[in-house]
Amino acid sequence: MGRLIAAGACVMMSNMKTATVREVQHNLSKVLSCVARGEEVAVLRRGKMVARLVPPDPRAPASPDFLTRAQAVWGDKPEGHPLSQIVSESRGER
């Protein structure tokens, strides 16, 4: 494979494609096309890797449902004082 600009694809380095910072700046859509196809792209500045662009993980876990967990632990309305009151009292006079 050629350079990103010449060949329209990223350069292959071992099993990861590479592009310089300048190539990424000038050809972002081509670099993102590589990533969208499932390929990893290493971004190089002066020959050293400074970033790695990877496709999103389709198996990424969903965010935890903190409200459901809190309700399971404390019920609908926890006992005690509101948190804002506790914080105000702990800060004291300012």
C-alpha positions in Angstrom: 0.0 0.0 0.0 1.1 3.6 -0.6 0.9 6.6 1.5 -2.5 7.9 2.5 -2.5 10.8 0.0 -1.2 8.8 -3.0 -3.1 5.6 -2.6 -6.3 6.8 -0.9 -5.7 4.4 1.9 -3.6 4.3 5.1 -0.1 2.9 5.2 0.3 -0.6 6.6 2.7 -1.0 9.5 2.7 -4.6 10.9 -1.0 -5.3 11.2 -2.0 -1.7 12.0 -2.4 1.1 9.4 -0.6 4.4 10.0 -1.1 8.0 9.0 0.8 11.1 9.9 -0.9 14.0 11.7 -0.8 16.0 8.5 -2.3 13.2 6.5 -5.1 12.9 9.1 -5.7 16.7 9.0 -5.9 16.8 5.2 -7.7 13.4 4.6 -9.8 12.8 7.6 -12.7 11.3 5.7 -10.3 8.7 4.1 -8.8 7.8 7.5 -12.3 7.5 9.0 -13.3 5.2 6.1 -10.5 2.9 7.2 -11.7 3.0 10.8 -15.3 2.4 9.7 -14.2 -0.7 7.9 -13.0 -2.0 11.2 -9.3 -1.2 10.8 -7.1 0.4 13.5 -5.1 3.5 12.4 -2.0 4.7 14.3 -1.4 8.5 14.0 2.3 9.3 13.9 4.0 12.6 14.7 7.7 12.6 13.6 7.6 8.8 13.4 6.3 8.2 16.9 2.7 7.1 17.6 0.7 9.8 19.3 -2.8 8.4 18.9 -4.7 5.3 17.8 -8.0 5.5 16.0 -10.2 2.4 16.6 -13.7 1.5 15.6 -16.3 1.6 18.3 -16.8 -1.6 20.2 -20.3 -3.0 19.3 -20.3 -5.0 22.5 -19.8 -1.9 24.7 -21.8 -2.3 27.9 -24.7 -0.1 28.5 -24.4 2.6 31.2 -25.4 1.3 34.6 -28.9 2.3 35.8 -28.0 4.1 39.0 -31.6 5.1 39.8 -32.9 1.5 39.8 -29.9 0.4 41.9 -30.5 3.2 44.4 -34.2 2.4 44.6 -33.4 -1.3 45.2 -31.1 -0.4 48.1 -33.0 2.5 49.7 -36.5 2.2 48.3 -38.4 5.1 46.8 -37.5 7.7 49.4 -34.3 7.3 51.5 -34.6 8.2 55.1 -32.7 11.1 56.7 -31.9 14.6 55.6 -31.6 15.8 52.0 -28.1 15.6 50.6 -28.0 19.4 50.0 -28.7 20.0 53.7 -25.9 17.6 54.8 -23.4 19.3 52.4 -24.4 22.8 53.6 -24.1 21.8 57.2 -20.7 20.2 56.7 -19.3 23.3 54.9 -20.4 25.6 57.7 -20.1 29.4 57.4 -18.1 30.8 54.6 
